[in-house]
């Protein structure tokens, strides 16, 4: 598959790295020669210098031969024009664009083939907002991801010494919560993946990924750490696009305070929010945090556009007694540094956006993709098609599939019913299969397994 990426910034660079690592034919267009050279030296990709929306530059980048165009420049307008040019002049089959400005997103009829021919719209702010909102609804989780329209969830937890399952075999879950079905999909121990078996013993500090029906997630989480009280008071550092969007989405369920350094943005946020309290001030001001009763705050979400402010304010909030801190971090190196530190959850907007795009890149029929652990692992929802002659999986038991090493099936959704995976479970056509891959180099093998082979007919 030939993929043309417009924009070599954080998202474009992260996406190029992911796709080049999977042997896609990738071309990146940007106006930053230094950035293009850095990507070209590090990755097996082609780069083109120039304005991403200009027909001559797109022609030079072989847009007429591309299977997919992904426009993630820093300008909504450039992204939109590039998609229009690619559609009108080069007939590019799939066009994906990052659109940030809410004014463009309010008109539901604007992005159509007759007006602005973009097949998939991605709003990074909304993706991050949804991710943080899920975490706020599940205190103590490192990640909570939806599959099958929210019927199934994959959650990541750090096992604490006081967790009921710590020091015991995984099979003990059946005795602890006999009325709840779950499947431990993977365990990361000291940064290394472990494929769990029924007799695997859970150790303190393990990062445990498990799958369950959405209504059972909280019950399983309690097995890995002490019971967490629901969050009530949330403080948000940053009143920009993400901060305001997050406050608006949660203010009906939580008591929300927003700290914003810019008087103009603070005033605008205060006018647009309903019950949230907007405070003009510096999120790294210790005295201000104490004045605003930071020690009584359940969750602190740092979502400014400055990584250093987010990190410092989060560390200070944690030191002052906040139960859980969630920090938006743009620089990948910072995410790695913070993962084992005092920050509970480090959120990468690039990885969140990349996950959304990868859903449309996968060769099999994939309904959803989530990139995990800074891109090292992946969870996907594959839709099964065909019959026992055209498919390698239809009619087969899970134990007979021959899954690639490091790949686990956590659950199936069949006719809206959640079936937690076990060895004897048979796959049927139209099942939605939730998979976890600890090794992304195996993605191609998984895709081939779930593709329909029309040569059988």
N, C-alpha and C positions, 0 to 999 in steps of 0.2 A: 504494500500500500504506500502510495506517495502522498506525503503530508506537507503542506506549506504553512509555516507558522509566521505570522506577521507580528513583530515585536519581540525583542530579545531581552526584555526586562526580567524581573524575578519570576513571573509566571511563565513567560515564554521560554526562559532558560531552563526552568525546572521541568517544563513539559518536554522540551527538546531532549533533555537528559533521560527522562523516562522512556521516550519513544525510541531514541537512538539505541538505548540499552536493550530494546526488544527487536532490533534489526529492521525497523521501519526506514523507508527512504525519506529523510527529513531535510527540508530546506528552510532556513530562517532568514527573514528580511528585517533590516533595521537601519537606522541612520547613525548608529554608534559603531564606528569602525573598530574601536578598541574592544568593545564587548563582543562583536562578531568574531574577531580574531581569537579572543579568549575561549569562546565556545568551540570554534573550529579546531583549535589546538588540543582541546580536551575531549571532544566528541567526534564521532564519525558522521559528520553532517556537512551539508553544503550551505554556504551563506551568500547573501546578495545584499549589497549596500544600496540604499535608496529609499524614497518615499513609498510606504507600503500600499498606498491607495492609487498610485499612478499606473496606468495601463502598460507603459513600457517596462516599468520595473517588474510588474506581475508577469509580463511576457518573458522577461529575462529569467524569472524564477520558475518558469515552466508551469504557470497556472493552468494552461490549456491541457496539461497532462496530469494534473493533481487530482487525487481522489477526494481530498478533503482540504479545506482552508480553515485555519484557526486564527482569527484576528484578535490579538490580545495586546495591542499597542496601548499607550497611555491615553489615547484620545478616542472617545466614543464615536466621534464623527469620522475619523479615519477608518475605524473598524467597520462602520456602516457603509461608507463609500467603497471600501475594498470589497466587501461582500457584493455590493451592487455591480461593480465592475466585473468581478469574477463570474457573476451570474449572466450578465448581459453579453460580455465579450468572449468568455472562456468556457461557459457552461459547466463550471465546477460543480460536481454532484452534491457535496455536503459542505455547508458553510456555517461555522460556529463563530460567534462574536461575543466578546465581553462588553457589556453595557452597564455603566455605573449610574448614570443620571436617572433618577426616578421619573423625571418629566417624560423621558422617552418610553418608559415602561407602563405608563398609565393607560395609554390607548391600546386596547387589546387587538384592534384590527390593523395596526400600523405595520407590524412585522409579518407581512404576507408576501407571496410571490408577486402580487400585483403592485405592491408598494415598496417595501424594503425586504428583499428576498434573503432572509436569514433563517436557517433551519433550526438552529439552537441558540437561545439567548442565555448568557451566564451573567449573573449579578453577584460578584464576590461578597459584597456586603451582606446580601441575604443568605448566602451559603454559610458564612461565619456566624451570623445571627442565629440561624437554625441550630448550628452545632452547639453554641453556648447555651441556648435555651434548653436543649436536651440534657446538657450536663447539670443545669440548675434544677431540673426536675428529677435528677437521680444523684443525690448527694454522695460524694465519695468516688464516683466513676471517673475513669480517665478518658473514656470515649463511650458514646452510645450511638449506634448507627442503625438506621431503619432499613428494612427490606420488605418486599411484598406489600407495598402501600402501608407500612407501619405494623403489619401483623406479626412480623418477626423482628427481633432486635439482637444485634451483636454488641456486647458490652465488654469493656476492658476494666479490670480492677487490679489494684496492687494488694497482694495478700499481706495482712498485718498479723503480728504474733498472737493477737487476741481473737483472730478469726476462728470460727468453729471447725473449719475444714483444714486449717493449717496443721501440718504434722500427720495428716491422715491421707488414706488413699482416695482417689477421686470417686470410686464406687460408693464411698460413704455418703455421698449426696443423696442416694436413694433412701437411706435410712433417716437422714436429717430432714429432708423435705419430700416425703413419699408421694405427695399429691402433685408435685411439680416435675415436669420433664425438662431436662436441659442437656446440653452437650458441650463439654469443654473442647474448644476447637484448637487451641494452642496455648502453650506456656512459654514465656520468655524468662529465662533464668540467667542473671548476670549478663543480660544482653544477647544471649544465645537462644535460638528456638528449640523447644522440645516438643516432639509429637506425643501428645498425652495418650496413655492407655488406662484401662480401668484400675491398674495397680500403681499408677504414678502417684507419688507422695507429694502433696503441695507444701512448699517451703515458704517461710516468711520472706517478703520482698519479691516473690514471684509476680510477674505481670501476667494475669490470667485472662484469656479471651474466651467467652462462652456465648452460646446461642440459646435463646428461649423465646417462647411466645411473649409478646410485649407485656401482657398483664402479669407475667411471672418473673420479669427481670429483677425487680426489687427484692423478691424472696431469695433469689440465688445470690444477689450481691451481699446479703447479710451473712452468707457462709464464709466470706473471705475477710471480713473485718467487723468491728463492733457495729451495732445498729446506729445509723445516722439519723438524727432528727431532720425533718424537712427544712429546707431553707425558708426563711421569712424575710430577712433584710439583706438587700443586695446593693452594693456600691459600684458604680461604673465610672472608671477614669476615662474621660474623653466623651465629648458631646458632639462629635462629628457624625458622619454618615452611619458608621457601625454603632456607635454609642447611642445615638438617637433612635435608630432602628431597633436595637436591643431593648432599650427602655420602653419603647412603645409596645413591643410585643410581650413584655412581661409585667408591665405596671398594674395590670388587673389581677395578677396572682401574687405579687411580692410588693413589699415596701421598698421603693427604689430612690436612691440618691445618685445624681450625676455630677461629677466634678469636671469643669471645663475651664481651661486657662484663657481662652479668647472671649472677651466680653461680647463680641458680635455673635459668635456661635452659641454662647450661653443664652443670650437673649432670644435667639431664634428657636433654640431647643425648648426653652421655657414656654414659649407661645404655642408650640406645636404639641407638647406633651400634656397629658391630662393630670394624673395624680403624682407623677414623679417630681421630686424636688431637685431643682438645678442650682448648683452652687458654683459661683465664680471663684476660681482658685487653682493653685498648683497641686497636682496629685502627688508630687514628691515632697510636699510641705508637711513635715511630721506634726507640727503643731495644729495644722488644719485638720489632719486626719484624726488626731486625738479629740479636737473640738467637736468633730462630727461623730463622735462615739464609735470609732473604728473597731474597738474591742468588742462591741455588741453586734458587729456585722457578720453575717453568716458567709457571704461570698463576695469576693472582690474581683471585678472583671476589668482589666486594663486593656483598653482598645483604642488608644490614641494612635496617631500615625508616626510616632517616634518610638523605636524599639527600646532605647535607653530609658526613656520615661516610663514605659510599660514595665520594664524589668525592675527598675529601682523602686517604683511605687508599689509593685507587687511584693517585693522582698520586704519592704517596710511594713506593708499591711499585714503580712504573715507574722513578722516579728511582733507586731502590736496586738496579735490575737485573733485575726480572721481565721475561720475554720478552713476555707478553701479559696485559693487564688487561681485565677485563669488569666493567662497572659497572651496577648496577640504579639507574635514575633515574626518579622518579615525575613530577617537574615537567617538562612539555614544553619550557619555555624553557631548562632546564638541558640537556636532550637536544641541543637545537640548538647550545648553547654548546660542549658537549663533543665534538661530532661531528668537528671538525677539530683538536682539541687532543691532549694526550698520552695520553688514554684511547683504547685500541684499539677497544673495542666498548661502546657505550652501549645498554643494554637497557631498553625501556619496557614495564612490565607492562600499561599501558593499551592500547598498540597490540597487544601479544600477545593480550590478551583480546578486543579489538575484531576482530582477524582471525578468531578462532574464531566470533564471532557473525555476521560478514559472510557466512560460508559459508551460513548459513541464511536470509539476506536476499535473496540474488541471485535474479533471476527465472528464469533458465535453470536447468537441472539442474547445479548446481555442487557438486563433491565436496570442494573445499578452496579456501580463500582465504588469502592472506598479504598484509598491508598492509606496504608497504616505504617506506623513506626518510621516516620520520615521517608516513606517511599520504599522501604525494604520489604514490606509485606503487603498483601492485598486481599480484600474480601470482595466477592462478586456474587451477583444473583443471575444465574443462567437459566434461560427458558428452554425447555426440552421440546423438540419437534421430531416428527417422523414416526416410524414404526420399527419393529424389531429387525427389519431388513435394511432400512435406510439409516438407522441410528446405531451407534456403538453403545448406547446406554439404555434405550427403551427396553423394558422387560428384564433388565439385569438387576441382580441384587447388588447392594452397595459394596459388599465384600468382594464381588467378582469384577468390579470396574477396572481394577488395575490403575488406580489413581497415581499420578506422579508423586515422588517423594516430597514430603512436606506439605501435601495437600489434604485437607480434611473437609468432609461434607458435614455441616452442622444441622441442617434442617431442610425439609421439603415443604412447599405449600401447594396443596392439591385441592382444587375447588373451594378455595378460601379457608381450608382447614390446615393448621400447622401440624406437621409430622416431624418430631425430633428424630434425627438419623440414628439408625442402628444397622448392624451388619446384614440382617435378613430383609430389610426394607427394599422393595422393588420400585424402580423408577418407571413412571408412565409418561406418555406424551402430554405436553402442556404443563407438566410439573415445573415449579420454580425452585431451583436448587441453590441453596446458600452455601458457598464454598469459601474456605480460608486457605490462603497460600502463604507460607512463611518464606518461600523462595520464589521471587518474581521471574527468575529465569525459566520456571516451569509453566508460565502462562500460556505459551504457544501450545504445549502438549495438552493442557486443559481445554483450550479453545478447540483444538482438533477433535478431542474426545466428544465434545458437545455439538459439533457441526453435523448437519445432515449431509450424507453422502448420496447425491442424486444418481451416481453411477450404479447404485443398486437397482434402480427401476428399469 
